[in-house]
């Protein structure tokens, strides 16, 4: 990695900047009375770093910005870095991380690519929400293994389904290797 370079976030009229290493800072300050929530916005002498939030399931860093028209928006840091240093995002493409780490927003780790390529990256890096990683999963690998064993030893699919709280189709999918493949 080289030194940190800062560029303005275009849609904010220069009030915010993003760095090549994935940091965001604000030049926005407040003084006196006025239209911005009772205060006039003034430029700070020194920029204030913004602390990103990670409240989404994907683990991407997000920051809250105020646009030129006063509208508040939440933006992903990787998108801000890509737009500032790579260029405008082509229609239909997504910002992808080469290393699969959604918190690594260094410009050299980002690229524009298709949704299919982004999904392939997630699969390759083990970041997909499949199996036990899915928050709605009723089963885990151990349960799938037990389902296969019970079916192999003569238990009917409807009885196995009732035992594990799933439908018969799920049991058949596991037994036939369509789900929970070992």
Backbone bond lengths (Angstrom), bond angles and torsions (degrees), N, CA, C in turn:
res aa  C-N    CA-C-N  psi(-1)  N-CA   C-N-CA  omega(-1)  CA-C   N-CA-C  phi
1 X - - - 1.454 - - 1.521 109.57 -
2 X 1.306 114.52 143.05 1.463 119.77 177.23 1.517 109.29 -96.76
3 X 1.331 117.09 -171.88 1.463 121.59 179.86 1.520 112.15 -63.12
4 X 1.309 114.02 162.34 1.459 120.54 -178.46 1.523 110.36 -80.01
5 X 1.331 115.85 130.43 1.463 122.02 177.32 1.528 108.02 -117.84
6 X 1.332 116.71 137.84 1.464 121.92 -179.19 1.520 110.31 -109.22
7 X 1.335 115.82 139.15 1.465 122.18 175.00 1.522 109.41 -135.63
8 X 1.343 116.96 150.83 1.468 119.25 -179.08 1.528 112.10 -72.08
9 X 1.327 115.38 149.13 1.461 121.83 171.14 1.523 105.13 -84.85
10 X 1.320 116.88 108.62 1.464 123.12 -169.25 1.526 114.15 -53.17
11 X 1.306 118.17 -45.54 1.469 121.24 -173.28 1.529 113.77 -70.22
12 X 1.341 117.23 -5.69 1.467 120.12 -178.15 1.518 112.82 -104.09
13 X 1.317 118.21 4.16 1.457 121.48 178.33 1.519 113.81 67.08
14 X 1.335 117.45 28.17 1.456 120.88 177.31 1.514 115.59 86.75
15 X 1.328 118.68 2.69 1.463 121.16 179.21 1.527 111.86 -74.84
16 X 1.345 116.48 -22.72 1.458 120.80 -179.10 1.524 109.29 -126.81
17 X 1.339 115.38 151.22 1.458 121.81 176.29 1.525 108.71 -132.64
18 X 1.339 114.93 151.63 1.454 121.76 177.74 1.521 108.00 -123.37
19 X 1.320 116.62 144.86 1.466 119.98 -177.47 1.524 111.20 -103.62
20 X 1.316 115.43 161.73 1.460 121.86 178.46 1.521 111.64 -67.74
21 X 1.331 117.34 -13.96 1.469 121.34 178.43 1.529 112.35 -97.62
22 X 1.339 117.17 -1.33 1.458 120.63 175.14 1.521 115.51 97.46
23 X 1.318 118.31 21.21 1.465 121.48 175.70 1.529 109.30 -100.48
24 X 1.325 116.10 155.12 1.466 121.77 177.53 1.519 107.16 -128.52
25 X 1.336 116.17 138.70 1.455 120.65 177.78 1.519 110.32 -135.44
26 X 1.335 114.46 158.61 1.461 121.88 -176.57 1.516 110.65 -119.84
27 X 1.325 115.52 139.11 1.468 122.48 173.28 1.519 109.86 -100.75
28 X 1.324 117.30 1.73 1.454 122.45 -174.87 1.522 111.09 -76.21
29 X 1.324 115.87 126.78 1.464 122.13 176.10 1.518 108.80 -129.08
30 X 1.317 117.52 178.16 1.464 120.70 -179.25 1.523 109.87 -134.48
31 X 1.343 115.57 141.19 1.475 120.01 173.96 1.513 108.89 -161.47
32 X 1.310 118.09 142.78 1.466 122.73 176.06 1.515 113.52 71.40
33 X 1.332 115.39 -171.84 1.463 121.16 178.48 1.518 109.56 -99.34
34 X 1.323 116.00 153.13 1.452 118.90 179.45 1.507 113.09 173.05
35 X 1.330 116.69 -155.77 1.461 121.24 -170.25 1.519 114.99 -88.29
36 X 1.308 120.64 -20.68 1.458 121.24 -176.85 1.527 109.77 -87.25
37 X 1.340 115.89 90.89 1.460 122.73 -178.60 1.523 111.87 49.18
38 X 1.336 116.22 43.30 1.447 120.63 176.73 1.512 114.45 87.02
39 X 1.341 117.59 2.35 1.456 119.58 -179.97 1.518 109.91 -135.18
40 X 1.306 116.28 154.93 1.455 122.06 173.12 1.522 106.44 -91.18
41 X 1.307 116.41 134.71 1.449 119.69 179.58 1.516 109.85 -82.92
42 X 1.319 115.78 132.05 1.460 120.86 177.54 1.525 108.41 -125.45
43 X 1.317 115.15 162.43 1.462 120.19 -179.62 1.529 109.99 -83.23
44 X 1.329 115.87 132.44 1.463 121.50 177.94 1.518 110.80 -71.88
45 X 1.313 116.61 157.37 1.468 120.88 174.10 1.518 109.89 -74.65
46 X 1.326 115.85 -37.69 1.456 122.51 177.25 1.522 108.28 -125.41
47 X 1.332 118.73 138.26 1.465 119.70 -179.78 1.528 111.30 -70.20
48 X 1.316 114.93 153.00 1.461 122.39 178.70 1.529 108.68 -105.80
49 X 1.355 119.07 123.74 1.465 120.08 177.99 1.522 110.66 -67.49
50 X 1.324 116.29 141.16 1.459 120.73 177.31 1.522 108.79 -93.46
51 X 1.310 115.27 138.48 1.465 120.92 177.61 1.532 107.63 -92.30
52 X 1.334 117.31 118.31 1.464 118.90 -179.17 1.524 111.93 -73.73
53 X 1.322 115.56 156.20 1.464 121.32 173.61 1.523 107.99 -106.88
54 X 1.309 115.75 155.62 1.463 121.75 -179.64 1.518 109.94 -127.32
55 X 1.332 117.06 41.11 1.451 122.27 -174.02 1.513 115.69 -77.87
56 X 1.322 117.98 -4.60 1.452 118.68 -179.26 1.525 110.51 -94.75
57 X 1.322 117.21 158.91 1.465 122.01 -176.75 1.521 113.08 -65.38
58 X 1.318 117.14 -28.42 1.465 119.70 -174.93 1.520 112.68 -74.26
59 X 1.324 118.48 -17.67 1.455 121.79 178.99 1.515 114.07 85.81
60 X 1.330 118.22 8.00 1.461 121.32 178.85 1.526 110.64 -76.04
61 X 1.328 115.92 139.48 1.460 121.66 176.99 1.528 109.40 -72.49
62 X 1.341 116.27 136.24 1.463 121.48 179.53 1.522 109.61 -129.99
63 X 1.326 115.63 149.65 1.465 121.57 176.36 1.524 109.23 -131.89
64 X 1.321 115.65 154.83 1.461 121.99 178.45 1.521 108.16 -100.67
65 X 1.337 116.66 127.04 1.463 122.87 -178.36 1.519 110.20 -123.07
66 X 1.327 116.08 157.16 1.462 122.05 172.83 1.524 106.58 -111.67
67 X 1.341 116.68 120.72 1.458 121.49 -178.48 1.524 110.90 -75.83
68 X 1.332 115.65 174.41 1.471 121.08 -178.78 1.524 112.42 -57.25
69 X 1.348 116.69 -35.57 1.463 120.02 -178.32 1.527 113.39 -85.10
70 X 1.349 117.52 4.60 1.459 121.78 178.74 1.515 114.47 92.24
71 X 1.319 117.40 -4.49 1.455 121.59 179.18 1.524 110.14 -71.17
72 X 1.334 117.12 135.63 1.462 121.63 177.45 1.528 109.19 -93.58
73 X 1.312 115.40 132.72 1.465 120.72 179.43 1.529 109.66 -135.53
74 X 1.309 115.90 153.49 1.455 122.05 173.27 1.516 107.00 -107.36
75 X 1.321 116.95 127.45 1.466 121.70 -177.77 1.517 110.15 -126.72
76 X 1.324 116.22 145.39 1.461 121.63 175.06 1.525 108.53 -75.25
77 X 1.330 115.89 136.85 1.456 121.54 -177.15 1.524 110.64 -63.49
78 X 1.347 118.03 -39.17 1.467 119.24 -178.80 1.530 111.54 -62.89
79 X 1.317 117.60 -32.48 1.469 120.75 176.98 1.526 111.23 -69.42
80 X 1.336 116.38 -40.77 1.469 120.12 178.63 1.531 110.81 -63.37
81 X 1.337 116.49 -43.84 1.470 120.82 179.52 1.523 110.22 -62.65
82 X 1.324 117.23 -47.32 1.465 121.25 -178.32 1.534 111.07 -61.78
83 X 1.323 118.02 -44.27 1.462 120.99 -179.38 1.524 111.96 -65.30
84 X 1.327 116.83 -36.68 1.461 120.51 -178.29 1.523 112.80 -76.47
85 X 1.329 118.21 -35.85 1.460 120.81 -171.91 1.526 114.76 -110.38
86 X 1.320 118.51 -25.73 1.470 121.23 178.64 1.524 110.29 -98.15
87 X 1.336 116.53 -36.86 1.460 121.98 -178.97 1.520 110.39 125.59
88 X 1.328 115.61 176.40 1.463 120.76 179.75 1.515 110.18 -56.81
89 X 1.321 115.52 141.18 1.458 121.33 179.76 1.527 109.44 -71.40
90 X 1.344 117.98 123.98 1.458 120.00 175.49 1.531 110.71 -63.70
91 X 1.310 116.32 146.84 1.460 121.97 -179.08 1.530 110.13 -56.94
92 X 1.331 115.60 132.78 1.460 121.33 176.38 1.518 115.43 86.42
93 X 1.321 117.69 -3.26 1.463 119.95 -179.74 1.524 110.80 -104.62
94 X 1.328 115.76 159.95 1.456 122.83 -179.97 1.520 109.60 -119.44
95 X 1.333 115.84 161.15 1.464 120.39 173.92 1.523 106.67 -86.32
96 X 1.329 116.26 124.60 1.466 122.03 -177.64 1.520 110.23 -116.67
97 X 1.325 116.09 148.81 1.467 123.21 176.60 1.529 108.21 -100.84
98 X 1.321 117.49 124.30 1.465 121.53 -179.82 1.523 111.48 -59.19
99 X 1.357 117.28 -40.89 1.463 119.88 -174.44 1.525 113.55 -92.22
100 X 1.339 118.22 -1.57 1.462 121.51 178.45 1.522 114.34 78.43
101 X 1.330 118.02 3.75 1.462 121.86 -179.98 1.530 108.89 -96.67
102 X 1.351 117.88 108.12 1.461 119.89 -176.50 1.524 114.41 -68.20
103 X 1.329 118.04 -8.63 1.462 120.30 177.77 1.533 112.24 -95.24
104 X 1.328 118.05 -8.95 1.467 122.35 179.28 1.522 108.66 -91.17
105 X 1.328 116.57 92.51 1.461 121.53 -174.44 1.523 113.38 -103.12
106 X 1.309 117.57 25.59 1.460 123.37 173.25 1.522 107.66 -64.30
107 X 1.325 117.73 137.49 1.459 122.51 -174.47 1.540 111.68 -57.86
108 X 1.312 118.19 -32.91 1.465 121.17 178.76 1.521 113.88 -70.36
109 X 1.333 116.92 -13.05 1.457 121.88 179.24 1.531 111.89 -96.58
110 X 1.332 117.34 -1.49 1.469 120.94 -174.60 1.519 111.67 -112.42
111 X 1.326 115.23 151.91 1.466 121.83 175.76 1.525 108.38 -157.82
112 X 1.326 115.96 160.28 1.458 121.30 172.23 1.517 107.85 -94.19
113 X 1.334 116.11 134.65 1.459 120.25 178.72 1.527 108.80 -156.53
114 X 1.316 116.21 175.56 1.462 121.23 -177.35 1.527 111.37 -76.25
115 X 1.323 115.89 164.62 1.460 121.18 177.60 1.525 110.40 -62.08
116 X 1.327 116.59 -37.28 1.469 120.34 179.31 1.527 111.22 -64.76
117 X 1.323 116.91 -41.15 1.470 120.43 178.22 1.526 110.60 -67.21
118 X 1.326 116.95 -37.31 1.462 120.63 177.86 1.525 110.29 -65.50
119 X 1.329 117.21 -40.87 1.470 121.40 177.21 1.528 110.67 -64.81
120 X 1.337 117.00 -39.33 1.470 120.85 177.47 1.530 110.42 -64.36
121 X 1.338 116.99 -38.48 1.470 120.87 175.94 1.528 110.79 -61.31
122 X 1.335 116.68 -46.37 1.466 120.39 179.88 1.530 110.87 -60.38
123 X 1.321 115.87 -40.80 1.467 120.85 178.39 1.528 110.20 -63.92
124 X 1.325 116.82 -46.42 1.465 122.20 -178.27 1.531 111.83 -62.94
125 X 1.346 116.34 -36.64 1.460 120.57 -178.24 1.525 113.14 -90.69
126 X 1.333 116.94 -1.11 1.464 120.18 178.99 1.511 114.02 74.56
127 X 1.323 117.87 28.51 1.464 122.31 -177.65 1.527 113.34 -102.18
128 X 1.315 118.13 11.54 1.460 119.64 -179.82 1.519 110.21 -80.16
129 X 1.308 116.27 153.00 1.467 121.69 179.80 1.521 109.55 -92.73
130 X 1.303 115.90 61.00 1.460 120.77 178.83 1.512 109.71 -110.26
131 X 1.330 114.13 155.36 1.455 119.21 176.06 1.512 111.87 62.20
132 X 1.318 116.45 -133.27 1.460 121.84 -176.49 1.516 112.83 -63.91
133 X 1.346 118.09 -23.65 1.469 121.22 -179.81 1.527 111.84 -73.11
134 X 1.325 117.27 -19.14 1.455 120.72 178.84 1.521 108.78 -74.93
135 X 1.318 116.49 125.85 1.459 120.95 -178.27 1.515 114.23 -63.32
136 X 1.332 117.68 -18.89 1.462 121.39 -179.99 1.523 112.83 -98.23
137 X 1.313 118.80 5.67 1.458 122.31 -176.61 1.526 110.80 -65.42
138 X 1.318 115.24 133.39 1.462 120.90 175.50 1.524 110.97 -94.53
139 X 1.325 116.14 -20.05 1.458 121.03 -174.84 1.516 111.03 -120.86
140 X 1.321 115.73 162.67 1.456 121.44 171.27 1.531 107.50 -127.80
141 X 1.322 117.24 -179.13 1.473 120.69 -177.68 1.524 112.16 -58.74
142 X 1.308 116.62 -39.39 1.467 120.44 179.55 1.518 111.86 -62.46
143 X 1.343 116.64 -41.36 1.462 120.62 178.92 1.522 110.57 -66.45
144 X 1.333 117.16 -40.66 1.464 120.48 178.85 1.524 110.66 -63.10
145 X 1.315 116.34 -40.15 1.467 120.69 178.21 1.533 110.63 -64.17
146 X 1.326 115.69 -41.20 1.466 120.07 178.92 1.525 110.90 -66.71
147 X 1.346 117.07 -38.28 1.470 120.59 177.51 1.525 110.18 -60.60
148 X 1.337 116.94 -45.23 1.473 120.18 178.05 1.529 111.04 -60.83
149 X 1.328 116.07 -42.19 1.454 120.39 -178.37 1.527 110.61 -65.73
150 X 1.350 117.26 -44.94 1.460 120.84 179.61 1.520 111.20 -62.09
151 X 1.324 117.41 -42.89 1.464 120.77 -179.92 1.526 110.84 -65.87
152 X 1.327 116.04 -41.55 1.475 121.48 179.56 1.526 110.82 -62.78
153 X 1.325 116.98 -32.12 1.456 121.56 -178.36 1.526 113.23 -95.00
154 X 1.345 116.72 20.13 1.456 121.28 167.91 1.507 118.26 98.03
155 X 1.300 119.80 -1.50 1.468 120.08 178.69 1.518 109.65 -74.56
156 X 1.334 116.61 138.53 1.458 121.17 -178.53 1.528 111.32 -72.93
157 X 1.334 115.19 150.07 1.465 122.11 -176.85 1.525 111.58 -60.75
158 X 1.338 117.68 -38.18 1.470 119.01 -178.66 1.520 111.22 -67.09
159 X 1.338 117.69 -34.19 1.455 120.93 178.03 1.534 111.09 -71.47
160 X 1.338 115.94 -39.87 1.468 120.46 177.05 1.524 109.67 -63.64
161 X 1.337 115.85 -42.69 1.463 120.86 -179.91 1.523 110.60 -60.42
162 X 1.316 117.88 -43.66 1.455 121.86 178.70 1.523 112.18 -65.12
163 X 1.326 115.90 -36.39 1.454 121.55 -179.94 1.536 112.18 -65.07
164 X 1.348 116.04 -37.65 1.468 121.11 -176.40 1.530 113.76 -101.89
165 X 1.332 117.98 -2.89 1.463 120.92 178.00 1.521 113.82 72.22
166 X 1.337 116.37 33.59 1.466 121.78 177.45 1.525 108.17 -126.12
167 X 1.326 116.74 172.99 1.463 119.64 178.91 1.538 110.61 -87.13
168 X 1.339 116.03 164.83 1.469 120.51 -179.73 1.521 112.09 -60.93
169 X 1.344 116.75 -35.19 1.466 120.12 179.95 1.529 110.95 -61.02
170 X 1.322 116.72 -36.64 1.465 120.59 177.37 1.522 110.39 -64.62
171 X 1.325 116.54 -43.52 1.468 120.69 177.81 1.525 110.20 -60.34
172 X 1.342 116.91 -47.13 1.475 119.99 179.31 1.532 111.42 -62.83
173 X 1.322 117.00 -37.88 1.466 120.16 178.83 1.529 111.39 -64.19
174 X 1.314 116.20 -37.92 1.467 120.25 178.48 1.521 110.28 -70.08
175 X 1.318 116.33 -45.94 1.469 121.23 -179.12 1.521 111.19 -62.67
176 X 1.322 118.02 -38.00 1.468 122.33 -177.84 1.528 113.46 -87.59
177 X 1.324 116.92 3.90 1.464 120.44 175.39 1.511 115.35 78.96
178 X 1.331 118.71 19.18 1.456 121.41 177.81 1.529 112.05 -88.54
179 X 1.331 116.39 -25.48 1.466 122.61 176.91 1.522 108.30 -129.90
180 X 1.320 115.19 151.94 1.464 121.57 179.17 1.518 110.92 51.49
181 X 1.319 114.24 50.75 1.461 120.08 179.89 1.524 108.65 -71.02
182 X 1.314 115.29 135.09 1.481 119.14 179.84 1.496 111.02 -83.17
